[in-house]
Amino acid sequence: MRREIENQVRSLIKECGLLFPRAIAQLFRNQISELLGKDHQLLSVIAPLLSIHEHICQQQSKFDDEVRRLAKSDETTGRLMRFLVSEC
């Protein structure tokens, strides 16, 4: 979902002739805000998308933290993670 919103925003600004480099999460939102400024005509469309993007990133971070916590507390997963780290 995060990537879909990023691609949608990139597509919208490309329609106005603006090019945007690859970025994700907070960096993406910051760069879009800097690129558009406060008065760009697309801001009314893109601002809500950026708000949704921020919420999705926050939720994804919470889910990632919970998965890490669960993985660390599971003996089998811990052994697998230690094995993978030792193989690298």
C-alpha positions in Angstrom: 0.0 0.0 0.0 2.9 2.3 0.8 4.5 1.8 -2.5 1.2 2.2 -4.4 0.6 5.6 -2.8 4.2 6.6 -3.6 3.8 5.6 -7.2 0.4 7.4 -7.4 1.9 10.6 -6.1 4.9 10.3 -8.5 2.5 9.8 -11.3 0.5 12.9 -10.4 3.5 15.2 -10.1 4.9 13.7 -13.4 1.7 14.9 -15.1 2.7 18.4 -14.1 6.2 17.9 -15.5 7.9 17.4 -12.2 10.3 14.6 -11.7 10.9 12.9 -8.4 13.8 10.6 -7.4 13.2 7.4 -5.5 12.6 7.8 -1.8 10.5 6.0 0.8 8.8 6.7 4.1 9.5 10.1 5.8 12.1 11.1 3.2 9.5 10.6 0.5 7.0 12.9 2.3 9.6 15.5 3.0 10.9 15.6 -0.5 7.4 15.8 -2.0 6.5 18.7 0.4 9.7 20.5 -0.6 9.1 20.0 -4.3 5.5 21.2 -4.2 5.8 24.0 -1.7 2.8 25.4 -0.1 0.9 26.8 -3.1 1.1 24.1 -5.8 -2.2 23.2 -7.4 -1.8 19.5 -6.7 -1.4 20.0 -3.0 -5.1 19.6 -2.3 -4.9 16.1 -3.9 -1.5 15.0 -2.7 -1.8 16.2 0.9 -4.4 13.6 1.9 -2.4 10.9 0.1 0.7 11.9 2.2 -1.4 11.7 5.3 -2.5 8.2 4.5 1.1 7.3 3.6 2.3 8.5 7.0 -0.3 6.4 8.8 0.6 3.3 6.7 4.3 3.8 7.5 3.6 4.1 11.2 1.5 0.9 11.2 4.1 -1.0 9.2 6.7 0.0 11.7 4.5 -1.3 14.6 3.9 -4.5 12.8 7.6 -5.0 12.1 8.5 -4.3 15.7 5.9 -6.9 16.8 7.2 -9.5 14.4 10.7 -9.0 15.7 9.5 -9.3 19.3 7.7 -12.5 18.5 10.6 -13.9 16.6 13.0 -13.2 19.4 10.7 -14.9 21.9 10.3 -18.1 19.8 13.1 -20.7 20.3 12.8 -22.2 16.8 12.8 -18.8 15.1 15.8 -17.7 17.2 17.8 -20.8 16.1 16.9 -20.1 12.5 17.9 -16.4 12.8 21.2 -17.3 14.4 21.9 -19.9 11.7 21.1 -17.4 9.0 23.4 -14.8 10.5 26.3 -17.2 10.9 25.9 -18.3 7.2 26.3 -14.7 6.0 
